[in-house]
């Protein structure tokens, strides 16, 4: 199975192939703030299963806290 998606601002598009390695939910303050919801669902994929199809030059991370390092596009920080 192939899944496709993009970042919140649309600058980065990606595809993942197969099944995720893990799935879960988080309700920490950081995830609640980031998702604007009481709980955030997520999946974890092996790097080899992920392919960036557009905007690779925009991929960035930032260290919000000692426990959190969400990713996104550089466009979101401007």
mmCIF file as gemmi writes it, N, C-alpha and C atoms, coordinates in Angstrom:
data_model
loop_
_atom_site.group_PDB
_atom_site.id
_atom_site.type_symbol
_atom_site.label_atom_id
_atom_site.label_alt_id
_atom_site.label_comp_id
_atom_site.label_asym_id
_atom_site.label_entity_id
_atom_site.label_seq_id
_atom_site.pdbx_PDB_ins_code
_atom_site.Cartn_x
_atom_site.Cartn_y
_atom_site.Cartn_z
_atom_site.occupancy
_atom_site.B_iso_or_equiv
_atom_site.pdbx_formal_charge
_atom_site.auth_seq_id
_atom_site.auth_asym_id
_atom_site.pdbx_PDB_model_num
ATOM 1 N N . UNK Axp A 1 ? 0.851 -1.172 0 1 0 ? 1 A 1
ATOM 2 C CA . UNK Axp A 1 ? 0 0 0 1 0 ? 1 A 1
ATOM 3 C C . UNK Axp A 1 ? 0.898 1.236 0 1 0 ? 1 A 1
ATOM 4 N N . UNK Axp A 2 ? 0.513 2.248 -0.753 1 0 ? 2 A 1
ATOM 5 C CA . UNK Axp A 2 ? 1.23 3.523 -0.817 1 0 ? 2 A 1
ATOM 6 C C . UNK Axp A 2 ? 0.321 4.605 -0.241 1 0 ? 2 A 1
ATOM 7 N N . UNK Axp A 3 ? 0.867 5.385 0.677 1 0 ? 3 A 1
ATOM 8 C CA . UNK Axp A 3 ? 0.147 6.517 1.256 1 0 ? 3 A 1
ATOM 9 C C . UNK Axp A 3 ? 0.878 7.78 0.867 1 0 ? 3 A 1
ATOM 10 N N . UNK Axp A 4 ? 0.133 8.859 0.634 1 0 ? 4 A 1
ATOM 11 C CA . UNK Axp A 4 ? 0.771 10.128 0.309 1 0 ? 4 A 1
ATOM 12 C C . UNK Axp A 4 ? 0.24 11.204 1.246 1 0 ? 4 A 1
ATOM 13 N N . UNK Axp A 5 ? 1.054 12.232 1.417 1 0 ? 5 A 1
ATOM 14 C CA . UNK Axp A 5 ? 0.653 13.327 2.287 1 0 ? 5 A 1
ATOM 15 C C . UNK Axp A 5 ? 1.554 14.522 2.072 1 0 ? 5 A 1
ATOM 16 N N . UNK Axp A 6 ? 1.289 15.566 2.827 1 0 ? 6 A 1
ATOM 17 C CA . UNK Axp A 6 ? 2.128 16.755 2.765 1 0 ? 6 A 1
ATOM 18 C C . UNK Axp A 6 ? 2.152 17.424 4.124 1 0 ? 6 A 1
ATOM 19 N N . UNK Axp A 7 ? 3.078 18.363 4.257 1 0 ? 7 A 1
ATOM 20 C CA . UNK Axp A 7 ? 3.164 19.092 5.517 1 0 ? 7 A 1
ATOM 21 C C . UNK Axp A 7 ? 2.021 20.103 5.596 1 0 ? 7 A 1
ATOM 22 N N . UNK Axp A 8 ? 1.856 20.708 6.74 1 0 ? 8 A 1
ATOM 23 C CA . UNK Axp A 8 ? 0.737 21.608 6.981 1 0 ? 8 A 1
ATOM 24 C C . UNK Axp A 8 ? 0.666 22.735 5.963 1 0 ? 8 A 1
ATOM 25 N N . UNK Axp A 9 ? 1.808 23.33 5.587 1 0 ? 9 A 1
ATOM 26 C CA . UNK Axp A 9 ? 1.781 24.453 4.648 1 0 ? 9 A 1
ATOM 27 C C . UNK Axp A 9 ? 1.815 23.999 3.198 1 0 ? 9 A 1
ATOM 28 N N . UNK Axp A 10 ? 2.026 22.696 2.933 1 0 ? 10 A 1
ATOM 29 C CA . UNK Axp A 10 ? 2.017 22.166 1.584 1 0 ? 10 A 1
ATOM 30 C C . UNK Axp A 10 ? 3.339 22.242 0.846 1 0 ? 10 A 1
ATOM 31 N N . UNK Axp A 11 ? 4.391 22.765 1.485 1 0 ? 11 A 1
ATOM 32 C CA . UNK Axp A 11 ? 5.685 22.914 0.816 1 0 ? 11 A 1
ATOM 33 C C . UNK Axp A 11 ? 6.384 21.577 0.569 1 0 ? 11 A 1
ATOM 34 N N . UNK Axp A 12 ? 6.111 20.579 1.416 1 0 ? 12 A 1
ATOM 35 C CA . UNK Axp A 12 ? 6.758 19.265 1.299 1 0 ? 12 A 1
ATOM 36 C C . UNK Axp A 12 ? 5.685 18.208 1.057 1 0 ? 12 A 1
ATOM 37 N N . UNK Axp A 13 ? 5.911 17.365 0.065 1 0 ? 13 A 1
ATOM 38 C CA . UNK Axp A 13 ? 5.003 16.247 -0.225 1 0 ? 13 A 1
ATOM 39 C C . UNK Axp A 13 ? 5.797 14.953 -0.113 1 0 ? 13 A 1
ATOM 40 N N . UNK Axp A 14 ? 5.136 13.897 0.351 1 0 ? 14 A 1
ATOM 41 C CA . UNK Axp A 14 ? 5.834 12.632 0.532 1 0 ? 14 A 1
ATOM 42 C C . UNK Axp A 14 ? 4.927 11.445 0.289 1 0 ? 14 A 1
ATOM 43 N N . UNK Axp A 15 ? 5.562 10.295 0.107 1 0 ? 15 A 1
ATOM 44 C CA . UNK Axp A 15 ? 4.875 9.011 0.004 1 0 ? 15 A 1
ATOM 45 C C . UNK Axp A 15 ? 5.54 8.033 0.959 1 0 ? 15 A 1
ATOM 46 N N . UNK Axp A 16 ? 4.755 7.155 1.526 1 0 ? 16 A 1
ATOM 47 C CA . UNK Axp A 16 ? 5.288 6.053 2.329 1 0 ? 16 A 1
ATOM 48 C C . UNK Axp A 16 ? 4.726 4.759 1.76 1 0 ? 16 A 1
ATOM 49 N N . UNK Axp A 17 ? 5.536 3.723 1.809 1 0 ? 17 A 1
ATOM 50 C CA . UNK Axp A 17 ? 5.163 2.436 1.223 1 0 ? 17 A 1
ATOM 51 C C . UNK Axp A 17 ? 5.14 1.371 2.308 1 0 ? 17 A 1
ATOM 52 N N . UNK Axp A 18 ? 4.13 0.501 2.26 1 0 ? 18 A 1
ATOM 53 C CA . UNK Axp A 18 ? 4.052 -0.614 3.192 1 0 ? 18 A 1
ATOM 54 C C . UNK Axp A 18 ? 3.261 -0.268 4.428 1 0 ? 18 A 1
ATOM 55 N N . UNK Axp A 19 ? 3.618 -0.925 5.506 1 0 ? 19 A 1
ATOM 56 C CA . UNK Axp A 19 ? 2.937 -0.723 6.788 1 0 ? 19 A 1
ATOM 57 C C . UNK Axp A 19 ? 3.857 0.036 7.737 1 0 ? 19 A 1
ATOM 58 N N . UNK Axp A 20 ? 3.291 0.862 8.611 1 0 ? 20 A 1
ATOM 59 C CA . UNK Axp A 20 ? 4.133 1.563 9.578 1 0 ? 20 A 1
ATOM 60 C C . UNK Axp A 20 ? 4.761 0.585 10.567 1 0 ? 20 A 1
ATOM 61 N N . UNK Axp A 21 ? 5.9 0.981 11.121 1 0 ? 21 A 1
ATOM 62 C CA . UNK Axp A 21 ? 6.567 0.175 12.144 1 0 ? 21 A 1
ATOM 63 C C . UNK Axp A 21 ? 5.81 0.237 13.465 1 0 ? 21 A 1
ATOM 64 N N . UNK Axp A 22 ? 5.181 1.375 13.721 1 0 ? 22 A 1
ATOM 65 C CA . UNK Axp A 22 ? 4.416 1.556 14.956 1 0 ? 22 A 1
ATOM 66 C C . UNK Axp A 22 ? 3.376 2.646 14.745 1 0 ? 22 A 1
ATOM 67 N N . UNK Axp A 23 ? 2.349 2.61 15.563 1 0 ? 23 A 1
ATOM 68 C CA . UNK Axp A 23 ? 1.308 3.632 15.564 1 0 ? 23 A 1
ATOM 69 C C . UNK Axp A 23 ? 1.023 3.968 17.015 1 0 ? 23 A 1
ATOM 70 N N . UNK Axp A 24 ? 0.576 5.171 17.265 1 0 ? 24 A 1
ATOM 71 C CA . UNK Axp A 24 ? 0.282 5.512 18.647 1 0 ? 24 A 1
ATOM 72 C C . UNK Axp A 24 ? -0.473 6.812 18.775 1 0 ? 24 A 1
ATOM 73 N N . UNK Axp A 25 ? -0.669 7.182 20.02 1 0 ? 25 A 1
ATOM 74 C CA . UNK Axp A 25 ? -1.335 8.417 20.385 1 0 ? 25 A 1
ATOM 75 C C . UNK Axp A 25 ? -0.484 9.119 21.428 1 0 ? 25 A 1
ATOM 76 N N . UNK Axp A 26 ? -0.51 10.43 21.424 1 0 ? 26 A 1
ATOM 77 C CA . UNK Axp A 26 ? 0.202 11.182 22.447 1 0 ? 26 A 1
ATOM 78 C C . UNK Axp A 26 ? -0.7 12.293 22.95 1 0 ? 26 A 1
ATOM 79 N N . UNK Axp A 27 ? -0.64 12.553 24.225 1 0 ? 27 A 1
ATOM 80 C CA . UNK Axp A 27 ? -1.44 13.624 24.813 1 0 ? 27 A 1
ATOM 81 C C . UNK Axp A 27 ? -0.579 14.566 25.643 1 0 ? 27 A 1
ATOM 82 N N . UNK Axp A 28 ? 0.75 14.607 25.353 1 0 ? 28 A 1
ATOM 83 C CA . UNK Axp A 28 ? 1.617 15.54 26.067 1 0 ? 28 A 1
ATOM 84 C C . UNK Axp A 28 ? 1.268 16.977 25.663 1 0 ? 28 A 1
ATOM 85 N N . UNK Axp A 29 ? 1.694 17.942 26.43 1 0 ? 29 A 1
ATOM 86 C CA . UNK Axp A 29 ? 1.378 19.343 26.144 1 0 ? 29 A 1
ATOM 87 C C . UNK Axp A 29 ? 1.886 19.765 24.765 1 0 ? 29 A 1
ATOM 88 N N . UNK Axp A 30 ? 3.068 19.326 24.4 1 0 ? 30 A 1
ATOM 89 C CA . UNK Axp A 30 ? 3.637 19.703 23.107 1 0 ? 30 A 1
ATOM 90 C C . UNK Axp A 30 ? 2.771 19.194 21.955 1 0 ? 30 A 1
ATOM 91 N N . UNK Axp A 31 ? 2.385 17.925 21.981 1 0 ? 31 A 1
ATOM 92 C CA . UNK Axp A 31 ? 1.554 17.361 20.907 1 0 ? 31 A 1
ATOM 93 C C . UNK Axp A 31 ? 0.168 17.977 20.889 1 0 ? 31 A 1
ATOM 94 N N . UNK Axp A 32 ? -0.394 18.244 22.058 1 0 ? 32 A 1
ATOM 95 C CA . UNK Axp A 32 ? -1.711 18.886 22.091 1 0 ? 32 A 1
ATOM 96 C C . UNK Axp A 32 ? -1.647 20.279 21.49 1 0 ? 32 A 1
ATOM 97 N N . UNK Axp A 33 ? -0.589 21.002 21.787 1 0 ? 33 A 1
ATOM 98 C CA . UNK Axp A 33 ? -0.422 22.343 21.235 1 0 ? 33 A 1
ATOM 99 C C . UNK Axp A 33 ? -0.218 22.288 19.727 1 0 ? 33 A 1
ATOM 100 N N . UNK Axp A 34 ? 0.662 21.41 19.276 1 0 ? 34 A 1
ATOM 101 C CA . UNK Axp A 34 ? 0.988 21.291 17.855 1 0 ? 34 A 1
ATOM 102 C C . UNK Axp A 34 ? -0.229 20.889 17.026 1 0 ? 34 A 1
ATOM 103 N N . UNK Axp A 35 ? -1.041 19.963 17.545 1 0 ? 35 A 1
ATOM 104 C CA . UNK Axp A 35 ? -2.178 19.457 16.777 1 0 ? 35 A 1
ATOM 105 C C . UNK Axp A 35 ? -3.483 20.206 17.059 1 0 ? 35 A 1
ATOM 106 N N . UNK Axp A 36 ? -3.468 21.099 18.04 1 0 ? 36 A 1
ATOM 107 C CA . UNK Axp A 36 ? -4.679 21.832 18.436 1 0 ? 36 A 1
ATOM 108 C C . UNK Axp A 36 ? -5.817 20.874 18.762 1 0 ? 36 A 1
ATOM 109 N N . UNK Axp A 37 ? -5.467 19.809 19.473 1 0 ? 37 A 1
ATOM 110 C CA . UNK Axp A 37 ? -6.443 18.775 19.824 1 0 ? 37 A 1
ATOM 111 C C . UNK Axp A 37 ? -6.052 18.161 21.175 1 0 ? 37 A 1
ATOM 112 N N . UNK Axp A 38 ? -6.977 17.47 21.832 1 0 ? 38 A 1
ATOM 113 C CA . UNK Axp A 38 ? -6.652 16.854 23.12 1 0 ? 38 A 1
ATOM 114 C C . UNK Axp A 38 ? -5.732 15.644 23.006 1 0 ? 38 A 1
ATOM 115 N N . UNK Axp A 39 ? -5.614 15.075 21.794 1 0 ? 39 A 1
ATOM 116 C CA . UNK Axp A 39 ? -4.748 13.908 21.58 1 0 ? 39 A 1
ATOM 117 C C . UNK Axp A 39 ? -4.254 13.954 20.128 1 0 ? 39 A 1
ATOM 118 N N . UNK Axp A 40 ? -3.072 13.416 19.898 1 0 ? 40 A 1
ATOM 119 C CA . UNK Axp A 40 ? -2.485 13.415 18.558 1 0 ? 40 A 1
ATOM 120 C C . UNK Axp A 40 ? -2.151 11.971 18.175 1 0 ? 40 A 1
ATOM 121 N N . UNK Axp A 41 ? -2.642 11.524 17.02 1 0 ? 41 A 1
ATOM 122 C CA . UNK Axp A 41 ? -2.332 10.185 16.508 1 0 ? 41 A 1
ATOM 123 C C . UNK Axp A 41 ? -1.123 10.285 15.583 1 0 ? 41 A 1
ATOM 124 N N . UNK Axp A 42 ? -0.28 9.248 15.559 1 0 ? 42 A 1
ATOM 125 C CA . UNK Axp A 42 ? 0.894 9.272 14.695 1 0 ? 42 A 1
ATOM 126 C C . UNK Axp A 42 ? 1.268 7.863 14.252 1 0 ? 42 A 1
ATOM 127 N N . UNK Axp A 43 ? 2.062 7.802 13.187 1 0 ? 43 A 1
ATOM 128 C CA . UNK Axp A 43 ? 2.65 6.547 12.715 1 0 ? 43 A 1
ATOM 129 C C . UNK Axp A 43 ? 4.145 6.764 12.557 1 0 ? 43 A 1
ATOM 130 N N . UNK Axp A 44 ? 4.914 5.701 12.735 1 0 ? 44 A 1
ATOM 131 C CA . UNK Axp A 44 ? 6.366 5.732 12.579 1 0 ? 44 A 1
ATOM 132 C C . UNK Axp A 44 ? 6.751 4.798 11.448 1 0 ? 44 A 1
ATOM 133 N N . UNK Axp A 45 ? 7.594 5.276 10.516 1 0 ? 45 A 1
ATOM 134 C CA . UNK Axp A 45 ? 7.982 4.532 9.329 1 0 ? 45 A 1
ATOM 135 C C . UNK Axp A 45 ? 9.493 4.411 9.256 1 0 ? 45 A 1
ATOM 136 N N . UNK Axp A 46 ? 9.986 3.317 8.713 1 0 ? 46 A 1
ATOM 137 C CA . UNK Axp A 46 ? 11.414 3.192 8.444 1 0 ? 46 A 1
ATOM 138 C C . UNK Axp A 46 ? 11.792 4.239 7.401 1 0 ? 46 A 1
ATOM 139 N N . UNK Axp A 47 ? 12.96 4.861 7.532 1 0 ? 47 A 1
ATOM 140 C CA . UNK Axp A 47 ? 13.385 5.844 6.53 1 0 ? 47 A 1
ATOM 141 C C . UNK Axp A 47 ? 13.354 5.295 5.098 1 0 ? 47 A 1
ATOM 142 N N . UNK Axp A 48 ? 13.648 4.023 4.933 1 0 ? 48 A 1
ATOM 143 C CA . UNK Axp A 48 ? 13.655 3.433 3.592 1 0 ? 48 A 1
ATOM 144 C C . UNK Axp A 48 ? 12.255 3.35 2.984 1 0 ? 48 A 1
ATOM 145 N N . UNK Axp A 49 ? 11.204 3.486 3.779 1 0 ? 49 A 1
ATOM 146 C CA . UNK Axp A 49 ? 9.826 3.427 3.29 1 0 ? 49 A 1
ATOM 147 C C . UNK Axp A 49 ? 9.281 4.802 2.925 1 0 ? 49 A 1
ATOM 148 N N . UNK Axp A 50 ? 10.054 5.85 3.196 1 0 ? 50 A 1
ATOM 149 C CA . UNK Axp A 50 ? 9.595 7.225 2.977 1 0 ? 50 A 1
ATOM 150 C C . UNK Axp A 50 ? 10.308 7.822 1.771 1 0 ? 50 A 1
ATOM 151 N N . UNK Axp A 51 ? 9.529 8.456 0.896 1 0 ? 51 A 1
ATOM 152 C CA . UNK Axp A 51 ? 10.111 9.132 -0.268 1 0 ? 51 A 1
ATOM 153 C C . UNK Axp A 51 ? 9.524 10.532 -0.355 1 0 ? 51 A 1
ATOM 154 N N . UNK Axp A 52 ? 10.38 11.532 -0.344 1 0 ? 52 A 1
ATOM 155 C CA . UNK Axp A 52 ? 9.933 12.917 -0.504 1 0 ? 52 A 1
ATOM 156 C C . UNK Axp A 52 ? 9.76 13.163 -1.999 1 0 ? 52 A 1
ATOM 157 N N . UNK Axp A 53 ? 8.549 13.549 -2.393 1 0 ? 53 A 1
ATOM 158 C CA . UNK Axp A 53 ? 8.243 13.726 -3.812 1 0 ? 53 A 1
ATOM 159 C C . UNK Axp A 53 ? 8.294 15.184 -4.253 1 0 ? 53 A 1
ATOM 160 N N . UNK Axp A 54 ? 8.289 16.116 -3.325 1 0 ? 54 A 1
ATOM 161 C CA . UNK Axp A 54 ? 8.398 17.54 -3.654 1 0 ? 54 A 1
ATOM 162 C C . UNK Axp A 54 ? 8.833 18.298 -2.412 1 0 ? 54 A 1
ATOM 163 N N . UNK Axp A 55 ? 9.668 19.324 -2.611 1 0 ? 55 A 1
ATOM 164 C CA . UNK Axp A 55 ? 10.054 20.199 -1.502 1 0 ? 55 A 1
ATOM 165 C C . UNK Axp A 55 ? 11.131 19.663 -0.59 1 0 ? 55 A 1
ATOM 166 N N . UNK Axp A 56 ? 11.961 18.725 -1.038 1 0 ? 56 A 1
ATOM 167 C CA . UNK Axp A 56 ? 13.005 18.147 -0.178 1 0 ? 56 A 1
ATOM 168 C C . UNK Axp A 56 ? 13.904 19.226 0.413 1 0 ? 56 A 1
ATOM 169 N N . UNK Axp A 57 ? 14.147 20.287 -0.345 1 0 ? 57 A 1
ATOM 170 C CA . UNK Axp A 57 ? 15.016 21.358 0.147 1 0 ? 57 A 1
ATOM 171 C C . UNK Axp A 57 ? 14.379 22.135 1.296 1 0 ? 57 A 1
ATOM 172 N N . UNK Axp A 58 ? 13.093 21.938 1.525 1 0 ? 58 A 1
ATOM 173 C CA . UNK Axp A 58 ? 12.381 22.634 2.593 1 0 ? 58 A 1
ATOM 174 C C . UNK Axp A 58 ? 12.307 21.838 3.896 1 0 ? 58 A 1
ATOM 175 N N . UNK Axp A 59 ? 12.702 20.566 3.886 1 0 ? 59 A 1
ATOM 176 C CA . UNK Axp A 59 ? 12.579 19.733 5.088 1 0 ? 59 A 1
ATOM 177 C C . UNK Axp A 59 ? 13.479 20.296 6.186 1 0 ? 59 A 1
ATOM 178 N N . UNK Axp A 60 ? 12.911 20.453 7.373 1 0 ? 60 A 1
ATOM 179 C CA . UNK Axp A 60 ? 13.639 21.013 8.502 1 0 ? 60 A 1
ATOM 180 C C . UNK Axp A 60 ? 13.113 20.406 9.798 1 0 ? 60 A 1
ATOM 181 N N . UNK Axp A 61 ? 13.895 20.506 10.834 1 0 ? 61 A 1
ATOM 182 C CA . UNK Axp A 61 ? 13.456 20.116 12.175 1 0 ? 61 A 1
ATOM 183 C C . UNK Axp A 61 ? 13.775 21.258 13.13 1 0 ? 61 A 1
ATOM 184 N N . UNK Axp A 62 ? 13.152 21.219 14.261 1 0 ? 62 A 1
ATOM 185 C CA . UNK Axp A 62 ? 13.485 22.164 15.319 1 0 ? 62 A 1
ATOM 186 C C . UNK Axp A 62 ? 13.294 21.476 16.659 1 0 ? 62 A 1
ATOM 187 N N . UNK Axp A 63 ? 14.057 21.869 17.637 1 0 ? 63 A 1
ATOM 188 C CA . UNK Axp A 63 ? 14.021 21.259 18.964 1 0 ? 63 A 1
ATOM 189 C C . UNK Axp A 63 ? 13.139 22.122 19.858 1 0 ? 63 A 1
ATOM 190 N N . UNK Axp A 64 ? 11.876 21.727 19.996 1 0 ? 64 A 1
ATOM 191 C CA . UNK Axp A 64 ? 10.941 22.505 20.813 1 0 ? 64 A 1
ATOM 192 C C . UNK Axp A 64 ? 11.237 22.339 22.299 1 0 ? 64 A 1
ATOM 193 N N . UNK Axp A 65 ? 11.581 21.129 22.693 1 0 ? 65 A 1
ATOM 194 C CA . UNK Axp A 65 ? 11.917 20.85 24.087 1 0 ? 65 A 1
ATOM 195 C C . UNK Axp A 65 ? 12.908 19.697 24.107 1 0 ? 65 A 1
ATOM 196 N N . UNK Axp A 66 ? 13.355 19.303 25.286 1 0 ? 66 A 1
ATOM 197 C CA . UNK Axp A 66 ? 14.287 18.182 25.389 1 0 ? 66 A 1
ATOM 198 C C . UNK Axp A 66 ? 13.669 16.88 24.882 1 0 ? 66 A 1
ATOM 199 N N . UNK Axp A 67 ? 12.346 16.765 24.932 1 0 ? 67 A 1
ATOM 200 C CA . UNK Axp A 67 ? 11.664 15.536 24.542 1 0 ? 67 A 1
ATOM 201 C C . UNK Axp A 67 ? 11.017 15.613 23.169 1 0 ? 67 A 1
ATOM 202 N N . UNK Axp A 68 ? 11.037 16.766 22.54 1 0 ? 68 A 1
ATOM 203 C CA . UNK Axp A 68 ? 10.281 16.948 21.311 1 0 ? 68 A 1
ATOM 204 C C . UNK Axp A 68 ? 11.155 17.535 20.207 1 0 ? 68 A 1
ATOM 205 N N . UNK Axp A 69 ? 11.133 16.883 19.043 1 0 ? 69 A 1
ATOM 206 C CA . UNK Axp A 69 ? 11.83 17.401 17.875 1 0 ? 69 A 1
ATOM 207 C C . UNK Axp A 69 ? 10.958 17.171 16.647 1 0 ? 69 A 1
ATOM 208 N N . UNK Axp A 70 ? 9.847 17.925 16.528 1 0 ? 70 A 1
ATOM 209 C CA . UNK Axp A 70 ? 8.974 17.732 15.378 1 0 ? 70 A 1
ATOM 210 C C . UNK Axp A 70 ? 9.621 18.226 14.092 1 0 ? 70 A 1
ATOM 211 N N . UNK Axp A 71 ? 9.181 17.704 12.981 1 0 ? 71 A 1
ATOM 212 C CA . UNK Axp A 71 ? 9.673 18.155 11.691 1 0 ? 71 A 1
ATOM 213 C C . UNK Axp A 71 ? 8.637 18.981 10.974 1 0 ? 71 A 1
ATOM 214 N N . UNK Axp A 72 ? 9.057 19.62 9.933 1 0 ? 72 A 1
ATOM 215 C CA . UNK Axp A 72 ? 8.152 20.423 9.128 1 0 ? 72 A 1
ATOM 216 C C . UNK Axp A 72 ? 8.94 21.044 8.009 1 0 ? 72 A 1
ATOM 217 N N . UNK Axp A 73 ? 8.373 22.034 7.392 1 0 ? 73 A 1
ATOM 218 C CA . UNK Axp A 73 ? 9.096 22.716 6.323 1 0 ? 73 A 1
ATOM 219 C C . UNK Axp A 73 ? 9.661 24.011 6.844 1 0 ? 73 A 1
ATOM 220 N N . UNK Axp A 74 ? 10.707 24.489 6.206 1 0 ? 74 A 1
ATOM 221 C CA . UNK Axp A 74 ? 11.281 25.771 6.563 1 0 ? 74 A 1
ATOM 222 C C . UNK Axp A 74 ? 10.291 26.901 6.368 1 0 ? 74 A 1
ATOM 223 N N . UNK Axp A 75 ? 9.344 26.736 5.463 1 0 ? 75 A 1
ATOM 224 C CA . UNK Axp A 75 ? 8.338 27.748 5.204 1 0 ? 75 A 1
ATOM 225 C C . UNK Axp A 75 ? 7.511 28.029 6.459 1 0 ? 75 A 1
ATOM 226 N N . UNK Axp A 76 ? 7.284 27.015 7.275 1 0 ? 76 A 1
ATOM 227 C CA . UNK Axp A 76 ? 6.432 27.175 8.449 1 0 ? 76 A 1
ATOM 228 C C . UNK Axp A 76 ? 7.078 28.072 9.495 1 0 ? 76 A 1
ATOM 229 N N . UNK Axp A 77 ? 8.402 28.18 9.485 1 0 ? 77 A 1
ATOM 230 C CA . UNK Axp A 77 ? 9.095 28.971 10.493 1 0 ? 77 A 1
ATOM 231 C C . UNK Axp A 77 ? 9.214 30.431 10.091 1 0 ? 77 A 1
ATOM 232 N N . UNK Axp A 78 ? 8.853 30.776 8.874 1 0 ? 78 A 1
ATOM 233 C CA . UNK Axp A 78 ? 9.011 32.164 8.405 1 0 ? 78 A 1
ATOM 234 C C . UNK Axp A 78 ? 7.76 32.96 8.608 1 0 ? 78 A 1
